[in-house]
Amino acid sequence: MNKIAFIFVLLSFCLLTNFASSQNLDSEIDKLYQVNNNEPGFSVAVFKGDKITIEKQYGSSNLDYNIPVTKETVFDIGSIAKQFTAGAILLLENQGKLSIKDPAYKYIKNLPRYKKGNPTIEHLLNQTSGIKEVDPYLEVCDINWRDYIKSSMLVNIITNIDKLNFEPGEYFYYTNANYILLASIIEIASGMSYEDYLQKNIFNPLKMDHTIVNTNVYRTIPNRAIGYTEDEGQIYKTHQYGLFFAGDGQIITNPEDMFQWHQNIKNSTIGTPDVWKKMCTKAKLNDGTIINFGLGVEFETHNGYKAMGFDGMISSGFVSKYLYFPELDLAFFTTQNTFDWDFKDRFFKLIDLYIQTKEENSPIYKPVKLSNKELKRYEGSYIYYYNDDDRKANNIKQIDNQLQVFTLDGDKITELIPLGNHKFLFGEEGSAIVEFSFIENEKQYTYDDFENEKPWLFKTFHPYQHSEKELKEYEGQYFNKEFQISKKLQLENGKLYYYYRNGAWKKEMNSLSKDLLEISISPIEFIRNNNNEIEGFKIMGLLFEKT
């Protein structure tokens, strides 16, 4: 065999081997994204270097008409939109129209001058502003997610909450509120609508021809996927149409357009290299701690390789994730039109088909032995409630030489593994650390499972069941001055109800402790005057005075 013939045979063998490997890879991806006939689907893409090496679609984009997902199908990518908001802010800075060091109140005129400090645009971008999440306040303000919700409504709520969770830059705390404010800053600084600015300065120059900001409920969007959720084996249409705001989400796109955005982050197609370097640099807290968040970008590690990207989850029916591994010049993007809490498991199985695991070091905890008497010291009922929808309550009991955590209904959550110095691991497989303290005989503990976030503080409370006579005391009309809204509490058949929209619907209030009841979104703390009469209540930091 001559040299040329040998090279030809070798090339043929290599091509055949690669083809077989590619076929096997296709088959493995197909297994991950199997769907039944006329079920919501997926659009999956892998970017390697300057090419889309895999692009595959599965399932239906619209179950009413059994329309298949194709390359042209566009999905709502949820919070991945925050990358575009951050990019727009940095382009405006590059154009000399703002500085991310500016205080946010320079552009949001009604933003309070907070006692704990004034957040900058940069604090909003890297989620360290301390501004409270707006979402849970919608229910307090009688706004339903099925309503038409405008940006001005949300900004009004944000600017009427005059307390921060913490000093700006002290902790990382992810909220949509930060990015809703950033969208307003883009409009004020540019003199254009948020949608028009992104279209002119990002989508058009990057040739993202299938991408739009969707803030018009009446708009017709070609090839749009409809969102669904599954409940007990039934699939329901849960697509949201009435969101007239942006900044935190509401961008609709497809994998091929996301590839153009990905290439821009790598190659600075628009703006300058400094713009995208700043976006993709980890932020620092006030004490110098480096966090896994940049400006609209989050960082994570998988199989020992560092990556950056974002994910978006919309309970109305969409989930997406974009993740880029710079060391390998390899990126993954998947999007789907059904809400799924377990989507990350499938996503990382896709990555595992491409990336082998490096050696990773996990924290090593050494349990200690505590006597039953020592364990009993930590028993009690504890509650954490913040001025948003993060609220928990539990009972901790010493059983069978273990400290066990239960819900208030008696369901076991986990065990606490003693580590010494009043510290415990929250479950053998967990990473959260629980640390108890004793202040003037009052027990409390912190729960720390969120890197660089403020730990949750659980305080002792004394469970209490109100009598019908006691519940009667809470009846009446209550009024909040900031939002000009009224709430009615009324006793019916021995139960106290919290009314929405002047009685349009109601929720039962349940006892927690003396003068502390709850509805699904938050505890409600009643306030008494010097005569021991009810004069108001607080919910999520908002005061409602009895009228």
Order of alpha helices (4+ residues) and beta strands (2+ residues): alpha-beta-beta-beta-beta-beta-alpha-alpha-alpha-beta-alpha-alpha-alpha-beta-beta-beta-beta-beta-alpha-alpha-beta-beta-beta-beta-alpha-alpha-beta-beta-beta-beta-beta-beta-beta-beta-alpha-beta-beta-beta-beta-beta-beta-beta-beta-beta
